[in-house]
Amino acid sequence: MAVLGSVIPVLRIFDEAKAREFYVDFLGFKIVFEHRFGDNFPIYMGISQSDCVLHLTEHHGDACPGTAVRISAGDVEQLGKTLAAKDYKYAKPGACEKSPWGTIELTIADPFGNKLTFFQEVGAP
């Protein structure tokens, strides 16, 4: 059997400026690469923060809006406080929740309807 590597989710976006504002300015991702097939074409970009890598695309057919992604994180409660303190106009993180499967979770929707759930393993509830 083949050995599998890491997964890189591809998320659909509709507005490059709004995506940069949310993912780079608000969440703190860095842009790794940007690609367009030519002038006035949709963008495809890679972003990362620590070990988390995401691809964002404006191309129709690359991904469906409304995708849900789970992202392992260190201190989710601190992440929630840090994001709430930024007072970003378009995303107000709610309270962290303890799940029945032993995680603390914080879910935030991006401006395109994709849901990012940051989770931290805490053991059995």
Sequence and secondary structure as in RCSB ss.txt:
>XXXX:A:sequence
MAVLGSVIPVLRIFDEAKAREFYVDFLGFKIVFEHRFGDNFPIYMGISQSDCVLHLTEHHGDACPGTAVRISAGD
VEQLGKTLAAKDYKYAKPGACEKSPWGTIELTIADPFGNKLTFFQEVGAP
>XXXX:A:secstr
         EEE S HHHHIIIIIIIT  EEEEEE SSTT   EEEEEETTEEEEEE STTT  TT EEEEE S 
HHHHHHHHHHTT TT      EE TTSEEEEEEE TTS EEEEEEE    
